[in-house]
Amino acid sequence: MLRILFTLFSILFIVGPATATAKDKPILTVYTYSSFVSEWGPGSQIKENFEAKCDCIVNMVSIDDGVMILNRLRLEGNRTKADVILGLDTNLISIAKQAKLVQSHDIVKPTNLAVDWWDGQFIPYDYSYFAFIYNQEKISSPPTNFAELLDNPDWKIVYQDPRTSTPGLGLLLWINKIYGENAPLAWKKLAQHTVTVTKGWSESYGLFLKGEADFVLSYSTSPVVHINDGDHRYKAAIFSDGNYEQIEVAAITQYAKQPDLAKQFLMFLLTPQSQQILMNKNIMYPAISIDLPAAYQEINPVTKALSFSADDVARYQKIWIKQWQDAVSQ
Amino acid sequence: MARCGQSIKIYLPGFTVVLFVSTTVFTALIALWLFAFEHSDEGFYWDNYLFRVVSFTFIQATLSTFISIILAVVLAKALYQTQFIGKNLLIRILSLTVVLPSLVVITGLLTVYGHTGWLAWLCDYFSINYSLSIYGLNGILVAHVFLNFPFAARYCYQSLLLIPNEQKQLSQQLGFSYLQTFRYLEFPIIIKQLLPLGGLIFMMCFSSFATVLALSGGPKYTTIEVAIYQAVRDFELQQAVILSCIQLLFCCGFMLILKRLEPKQAPQLIHNIKPYLVKITHRQKLLCYIVIVASSLFILTPLLAVIWDGLYYFSTSFLTSSLLQALLTSVLIALCSALLAMLQAMLLLSTNSQLQLRGKMRLSESGMLLGSLILAVPSMVLSAGFFILFYSYTDSPLFIFVLMVICNSFLTLPFILKQLATPLADLTKRYYFLSQSLNIKGLHYFYLVEFKALKKLLAYNFALACIMSMGDFGIVALFGGQDFMTLPYYLYELLSHYRYQESAFVALILLVISFLLMTLFEYASYDRT
């Protein structure tokens, strides 16, 4: 027993120092969310490609999700090591700006930008739309607008809690965009056929695939994954009144030690090479116009994109969450 | 002078541990609080909604605790009165549910009880209308009972085994009825052991979060932990700290109430070489078997569902180096945390036993309560607090490793304490003065008296601590966990990349490793003499 323990220990501590990086090269620290850097995420490939060009070392630090990246930055203040933050969405940038966490990037807006969004401090690197995913073998006449989804009491729906997850927050904004003052009524209708509300996306998507629900809140690009696996059953319901857009963004932090490298990195994210990787691994639409793979051409395109300004999100988010709580708790 | 020296020697080990645990927890809380005040938030607000959340959390946790405990007593009694093939296996499995990550539990339960689950399928086959819904309060209770009842049952069963054989034989000679046996022999022991355990289960249910959310059917039923999580996410740190203080208050309050319910005079427990099987009638035996079969179905089917999913989709391509790395990390963290937890538990308990020997019950109680403190503090709050304290070390994998080991050891400490406290105190009562007169002290005393007598229980607790630490991954949320990919973390990563088949396999591995650890340590502790 002791010997096994000893061996395990030695493995850990020998492997540890071995991965330490060379000291002479500048280090670019990127805070991002964990699935970005994971084995199947785009992180490692982008890191390798950028390191080959920049003669630097990219240190990707993975933190739970976009909100937690922001919180970590707020906790660290001016002591942060982060040069770049990657993985916030447009709903969060107002908080980031108010807390003065980022600086201007001075990058000229590319002419081939595919997403209709540009900002002086954040660059968009990919985007998608929130959508309800269904199995077309079970749902023969899918809803074509939000009202149809809400009015069919037979359809069971699962979504994420806006208090704990980004897609959940997306739904909150989406419903408020469409229904405005009538949002509480919409929530009540939705509550009548909600199976459950989960903490994060993983739980709810799992429930959906298990057959516990007919619809799950996810991304309009989610079917791509299934298509790549040869499974063509899953579709995203595209609504004529619009689907809420989520744009993922990156920025240079206020106290970046390597602002030039950080700027290079942001620009690098917008190259076709990186965009290709992002599209394949992050399963989101590319931010610049490049050819889409076959799987992306098979999925339903979104006809109308909805969004709020970041300031509106910051201003109303809490009120709307409260509204949602009151509407669905009764 | 000699007296003074002796009392320092008695107090020191336990005092050190209590100080270590409570300083760590309170420093994290205070660090967070100071930070929150400095970066002025909106402050605390208390509304109707929050009141509803707190009261629901309390009701839900109380219900879950009582149902778990009552079922545990019933099952333990049934197990204790019967012998059957596979009993040891079943008992070993009883400790596994408590360690599974919430996601695996939800998946397993839904495969069995969900809309399209096995039960629904079975009902459909026999054309019965399946109307049971796993969502809402039902679902929360089912999940909490599933998580806690088997563990409590095993614990209770082990306590029953400690009733001296002579007493059982005597009760039979005296012609005790079934109820009388329960009233005079078993109940006092069960109460002595299960009330403190009830406190633990209450804390676990009180702070349970992902499971509750997923099965609650919507925010109608949310726990205070969700409110805390939300507050941390929204960077309303004051709110988070105050809410966790409320949570702490509730949990400690409940523990103290249970403590008050405990009878002052309790029987002493001993380790029987071979438990004496009480004779029961055929009808009682039948009843026992029904209880055992029903509980086994309840406990085993969701686990079987996890195993089935894992095997069904298995492919050798799943055995990647990252999986092995995650496995290795998990096992290493588990072993280290368990070692540390055992060390802390033994130190604290040695003081505790001495205090009990001297009749200082108040002091002993508060020591034990402080040792269990961490269960009531949400891991998000703890993690944020630690972060403020140690932000400059987040680059060091070794530091994160140590932090994870310490936190996990704290998390498992209450469980070890609860299980070992009574037996150790009883041992001390019995052998302390004898060993003093024979000049057996220190490690020698530990080995000759405590280790020899409680080998099995120690091994079991070590294994339990191991597997509990394997299932947990809360603390790394803020710190960045890529260097320390544990199995549960890996599982989530797989899911977020739509890799459901691999994730099913990882859940299976988690289950198998937990089972193996349990088996391994039980064999290691097997007395061959």
Interface residues (C-beta under 8 A of the other chain):
Chain A: M1 L5 L8 F9 I11 L12 F13 G16 S34 S35 V37 S38 E39 W40 G41 M60 V61 S62 I63 D64 V67 M68 L70 N71 R72 R74 L75 E76 R79 K81 K156 D161 R163 T164 A191 T194 V195 T196 V197 T198 K199 G200 W201 S202 E203 S204 Y205 G206 L207 L209 K210 G211 E212 S222 V225 H226 K318 K322 W324 Q325 D326 V328 S329 Q330
Chain B: F35 H39 Y49 R52 L103 I106 T107 L110 T111 G114 H115 T116 Y135 G139 F209 A210 L213 A214 L215 S216 G217 G218 P219 K220 V226 Y229 Q230 V232 R233 D234 F235 T320 S322 L328 V331 L332 L335 A384 F387 I388 Y391 S392 T394 D395 P397 L398 F401 A477 L478 F479 G480 G481 Q482 Y492 E493 L495 S496 H497 Y498 R499 Y500 A524
